[in-house]
Amino acid sequence: MGNVVQRQTRGALRFQLFRKMAGLELLSDQGYRLDGRKATELRKFQARMGVFAQADGSAYLEQGNTKALAVVYGPHEVRGARSRIRHDRAVINCQYSMATFSTAERKRRPHGDRKSTEMSLHLKQTFEAAVMTQLYPRSQIDIYVKILQSDGGNYSVCVNAATLAVIDAGIPMRDYVCACTVGFVDETPLADLCYAEEGGGVSSLALALLPRGGQIALLQMDARLHQDHLEALIEAAMTACKGVSKVLDQVVRQHLQEASVPSAE
């Protein structure tokens, strides 16, 4: 019995030491994070639009090591129960999923599980605030997003990828809707968290923003956060979202420029 208690005590001490070391590594004394970024620096973006010819709109986005594919169908006639029809606007349907190979843990993720359902609802709420649904009464817009590789900020990357796909589909929006996940370490807000930072005990929130008007489309917190930190985190998230908006705008402009160049026969 004594040996069991000693092993449990040693295990607990090692775990506490690991957590302490991990916490110290999240932000160095020089202000650098685990991946070498500064506190407010976004991860590297790579994006392409129009990657799936069968859809009305599509986009592929890499934000750091998190990779997502978004496809959009519509506007089209409402499918399913007629009670879903809205006579003054379009219905937005969002579905979120993760590829089996998206994380190191290889497990089958069935459609309709709690996490996917929750994420789908968050995406629906986000794009209902951004898409000009009143232009398409009695119709439906489908947005499907799949995480191909997960390294933190899944919701934010899905929003950013879906925004490009909606634009590619030619569906009018009030503004780019951009999202970013931010956290708080050593009294310092960190922008665009990676997986290691999200799992390092950091108080965090995800925010989706329509940058021009400063309208918050969605604010999500999965853990407790002291109210003294809330205002600073929201401000950091809004600043980061404005940075994301500039990146997405460059992607859209580059896509339009490439599309306007006639292909050589």
N, C-alpha and C positions, 0 to 999 in steps of 0.2 A: 504494500500500500504506500509505504514511504517512497519507494522508487518511482511509483506512478505520479505522486505529487511532485517530486523533484523534476521529473521529465516535463510535466505540465508547466511548472514554474519556469524552467529553462526555455520551453517553447514560447511562453508568454513574453519573457524578457527579450528573446530574439525577435519576436514579432514587433514589440514596442520599439526596439532599436532600429529595425528595418523601416518602420513608419517614420521614425524621427529622422533617419538618414534620408529617406525619400523626400520628406518635407523640406529638408535643408537644400536638397538638390533642385527643387522646383524653381528656385530663383537664387542665383549666386550673389555674392557680395558685390560683384561688378555689374549686376543687373541683367545677367543672361539666363535664359531658360534652358531646359533639358536639350532642346534641339538647336540652341544657339541664337534664338530670336530674342529681341528686346521685348519688354513687357507689352507694348502696344502694337507690336509687329504682327501682321497677318501671315498665315502660311502661304506658300507658293500656290498660285492658281494656274491651271491649264484647262481650257474648255474648248469645245467644238459644238456648233449648232448644225441641225439638219443631218444627224448621223443615222436616222432610221427612216428610210424612204416610205415605208408603209403607213406611218403616222402623219397626222396633220402638222405636228410640230415635235421636235425632239432635241435633246442636248445631252452631252456627256461632260461631266465636270470633275476635275481633281482639285481638292483643296487640301494641301499637304498630302498625306497618304490615305485620306478618305476619298473614295471614288463613287460617283453616283451616275445613274442613267435615268433620264426623265423623258417620258413620251406623253403627248397630248392628242386626244381625239375630240373633234367637235369644233364648233357647236353642232349638235345633231338632235334628232327627235328624242324625247325622253323615253328611256327604256324602263320596263317594269310597271309597277302600279301607277295608275293615272293620278293617284293622290299625291304623287311626288311632283306633279307639274305645278310650276309657278307662273301665273299669267302675266306677271310684271317683270320677271327676270329669269335668268338661266339658273339651273341647278348645277352646282359644282360637286363632282364626285372625285374623291382622292383615295388612292390606294398605295400604301407603303409596304415594302417588303425588303428583306435582306437575303442576299445569296447565301447558300450553304457554306461557301468558301470565303465569305467576307471577313471572318474572324479566325483566330488560331483555333478556336473551339469549333470543330466540325460537327454541327448538329442540324437536323432538319427543323426548319422554322415554318410551321404551317400557317397559311393565310388565316387571318381572323384571330390570332392569339392576342392576348391583352395588350402587349407592347405595340404590336402593329396596328391594332384598332385605335389605340390612343394616339399614335403618331399620325395615322390617317386623319383623325378628327382635328388634330392641330394644324395639319396642312390645309384641310378644308376651311377652317376658320381664317387662316392666314390669307388664302387666295380669294375668299369671299370679300375681304376688305380691300383687295387690290384690283381684281378683275371688274370691268365695267359690265356687270351681268345684266343691267337694265337694257342693254342694246340687243339682247337675245332672249326675249320672252318665250316661254313655253318650249325651252330647249335645254340641252344638257352638255356640259363640258367635263370630260374625263381626264384626270391627271394621274399618271402612274409613275411612281418613283421607286427604283430599286438600288439599294446600297450594294455595290460590288466589292468594296473593300472598306472596312471600318477602322478608323483610327481617331475617333472622337469627333464631336460636333455633328452627329448624323442628321439631326433635325435641320440645322443651319445649312448644311451642304445640300440637303434635299430641297429646301426652299430656293436656294440660289440656282440649282440645276433646273428646277421646275419653272422658275422665272424665265430663264433662257428658252425653255421649250415652249412656254406660252407665247413669248414674243415670236418665236419661229413659226408658230401656228397662225400668226397674224391677228391674235385676239387682243383688242385694246385693253390697256391697263391704266389705272390712274397714275402709276409711277412704277419704277422698278420696286419690287419688294425684296429686300435683302435681309439676311439673318446672320447672326454671329453669337457664339457662346463665349461668355467671359467668366472669369473667376477671380478670387481674392486671396492673395498670398502675402504675408508679411506687410499688411497695410497697402499693398500694391495691386491694382487691377491688372489682370492678364487677359489679353484679347485672343480670341480664336484658339480655344483650348484643344490640345491633342488628347489621345486616350490616356496616356500616363498622367497627365495633369488632372483630367477628370476623375481618375481613380486614386488620386493622391490625397484625398480628404479635403479638396478645395471647395469652398462655398461658391456655387456657380449659378448662372442663369442664362437662358437662351432668349434672345429678343429678335423679333422681325419688325422691320421698319420700312415705311415709305419715306425716303430721305428728304424729298423736296419740301413736303409739308410737315415733316417731323411727326407723322402719325404712326403710333405703335400698333401694329397689326396683331401681335401676340407676344405675351411675356410668360415664360415658363420657368418655374423653379422646382427642382426635384429634391431639394434638401433645405434645411433650415438656414436662414441668413439673418444676421443681426441687422436691425433697421438702420443703424448708423452707417452700414456699408451699402445699403440699398441704392441710395441716390448716386453714390460714386460709381457703382457697378452699372447702373442704367446709363449714366453719362458715358462711361467707357464703351458700353455696348453700342450706343447710338453713334459714337464717333467711329467705331469699327465698321458698323453697317454702312456708313457713308463712304468709307474706304472700299468696302466690297462693291458698292454701287458704281464707283469709278472703274473698277476692274470689269464688272459686267458690261458697262457701257462700252468699254474698249473692245470687248469680245463681240458685241452686237455690231459695232461699227466695222470691225474687221470682217465679219461675216457678210455684211451688206456690200462692202467693197469687193470682196471676192465673188459674190453672186452677180455683181454688176459687170464684171469683166467677161466678155464673150469667150466661150471656150473655143480652142483651135480645132477645126475640123480635120 
